[in-house]
Amino acid sequence: MHDKLGLLIVEEESGAVGVQIFADPIKGKESFDNWIGQVGKKQRARFLTIIDKSDKVDVAVKDLPVIPEKKDHYKIGEP
């Protein structure tokens, strides 16, 4: 039995919902934090970290896609 679990819930603009469960919530949260979505596809993602022994749930929410900020100028070799 796991003391901690990660739960990823993704809601599509159409109303469809997807769920993914992570046995290692730290790796699941890292994946969630790095996820930027797809351009033109609106989604809302929620990541829940469930800790049984403390009766605690941490929740992170983000709207997708995440659009990076535009820079006023660019230099060769810099992202």
C-alpha positions as YAML, in Angstrom:
chain: A
units: angstrom
residues:
- id: 1
  name: MET
  ca: [0.00, 0.00, 0.00]
- id: 2
  name: HIS
  ca: [1.24, 3.50, -0.86]
- id: 3
  name: ASP
  ca: [1.34, 6.31, 1.70]
- id: 4
  name: LYS
  ca: [1.53, 8.93, -1.08]
- id: 5
  name: LEU
  ca: [-0.06, 9.07, -4.53]
- id: 6
  name: GLY
  ca: [-0.18, 11.62, -7.32]
- id: 7
  name: LEU
  ca: [-3.33, 12.21, -9.33]
- id: 8
  name: LEU
  ca: [-3.35, 14.14, -12.62]
- id: 9
  name: ILE
  ca: [-6.76, 15.29, -13.89]
- id: 10
  name: VAL
  ca: [-6.95, 16.90, -17.35]
- id: 11
  name: GLU
  ca: [-10.14, 18.55, -18.57]
- id: 12
  name: GLU
  ca: [-10.57, 19.23, -22.28]
- id: 13
  name: GLU
  ca: [-12.48, 22.20, -23.69]
- id: 14
  name: SER
  ca: [-15.06, 19.71, -25.02]
- id: 15
  name: GLY
  ca: [-15.77, 18.50, -21.47]
- id: 16
  name: ALA
  ca: [-13.83, 15.22, -21.73]
- id: 17
  name: VAL
  ca: [-11.80, 14.34, -18.64]
- id: 18
  name: GLY
  ca: [-8.66, 12.19, -18.36]
- id: 19
  name: VAL
  ca: [-7.07, 10.84, -15.19]
- id: 20
  name: GLN
  ca: [-3.58, 9.46, -14.54]
- id: 21
  name: ILE
  ca: [-2.35, 8.05, -11.22]
- id: 22
  name: PHE
  ca: [1.31, 8.19, -10.16]
- id: 23
  name: ALA
  ca: [2.79, 5.85, -7.53]
- id: 24
  name: ASP
  ca: [5.60, 8.42, -7.13]
- id: 25
  name: PRO
  ca: [3.97, 11.85, -6.70]
- id: 26
  name: ILE
  ca: [7.31, 13.67, -6.92]
- id: 27
  name: LYS
  ca: [7.95, 12.41, -10.46]
- id: 28
  name: GLY
  ca: [4.32, 13.08, -11.38]
- id: 29
  name: LYS
  ca: [4.54, 16.68, -10.12]
- id: 30
  name: GLU
  ca: [7.76, 17.22, -12.10]
- id: 31
  name: SER
  ca: [5.96, 16.02, -15.23]
- id: 32
  name: PHE
  ca: [3.01, 18.33, -14.49]
- id: 33
  name: ASP
  ca: [5.31, 21.32, -13.91]
- id: 34
  name: ASN
  ca: [7.05, 20.76, -17.28]
- id: 35
  name: TRP
  ca: [3.85, 20.22, -19.26]
- id: 36
  name: ILE
  ca: [2.96, 23.17, -21.53]
- id: 37
  name: GLY
  ca: [0.11, 21.65, -23.57]
- id: 38
  name: GLN
  ca: [-0.59, 22.00, -27.28]
- id: 39
  name: VAL
  ca: [-1.15, 25.28, -29.11]
- id: 40
  name: GLY
  ca: [-4.80, 25.70, -30.07]
- id: 41
  name: LYS
  ca: [-6.01, 23.04, -27.62]
- id: 42
  name: LYS
  ca: [-7.46, 24.53, -24.42]
- id: 43
  name: GLN
  ca: [-7.15, 22.33, -21.35]
- id: 44
  name: ARG
  ca: [-7.08, 22.65, -17.60]
- id: 45
  name: ALA
  ca: [-4.74, 20.39, -15.65]
- id: 46
  name: ARG
  ca: [-4.86, 19.66, -11.93]
- id: 47
  name: PHE
  ca: [-2.26, 17.71, -9.99]
- id: 48
  name: LEU
  ca: [-3.15, 16.39, -6.54]
- id: 49
  name: THR
  ca: [-0.59, 14.98, -4.13]
- id: 50
  name: ILE
  ca: [-2.37, 12.74, -1.63]
- id: 51
  name: ILE
  ca: [-0.59, 11.95, 1.65]
- id: 52
  name: ASP
  ca: [-2.54, 9.41, 3.69]
- id: 53
  name: LYS
  ca: [-0.84, 9.67, 7.08]
- id: 54
  name: SER
  ca: [-1.30, 13.43, 7.35]
- id: 55
  name: ASP
  ca: [-4.81, 13.56, 5.85]
- id: 56
  name: LYS
  ca: [-3.40, 16.22, 3.51]
- id: 57
  name: VAL
  ca: [-3.94, 16.92, -0.20]
- id: 58
  name: ASP
  ca: [-1.84, 19.47, -2.12]
- id: 59
  name: VAL
  ca: [-3.38, 20.80, -5.33]
- id: 60
  name: ALA
  ca: [-1.74, 22.58, -8.29]
- id: 61
  name: VAL
  ca: [-3.82, 23.91, -11.21]
- id: 62
  name: LYS
  ca: [-2.82, 25.37, -14.56]
- id: 63
  name: ASP
  ca: [-4.57, 26.36, -17.76]
- id: 64
  name: LEU
  ca: [-2.99, 25.04, -20.93]
- id: 65
  name: PRO
  ca: [-1.38, 25.79, -23.28]
- id: 66
  name: VAL
  ca: [1.29, 27.77, -21.46]
- id: 67
  name: ILE
  ca: [2.51, 30.42, -23.89]
- id: 68
  name: PRO
  ca: [6.10, 31.54, -23.22]
- id: 69
  name: GLU
  ca: [6.64, 35.27, -22.82]
- id: 70
  name: LYS
  ca: [7.96, 37.04, -25.89]
- id: 71
  name: LYS
  ca: [11.28, 38.85, -25.68]
- id: 72
  name: ASP
  ca: [11.86, 42.26, -27.19]
- id: 73
  name: HIS
  ca: [15.08, 41.01, -28.78]
- id: 74
  name: TYR
  ca: [16.97, 37.80, -29.32]
- id: 75
  name: LYS
  ca: [20.65, 36.95, -29.24]
- id: 76
  name: ILE
  ca: [22.19, 34.09, -31.15]
- id: 77
  name: GLY
  ca: [22.72, 31.13, -28.85]
- id: 78
  name: GLU
  ca: [20.13, 32.23, -26.27]
- id: 79
  name: PRO
  ca: [16.66, 30.66, -26.02]
...
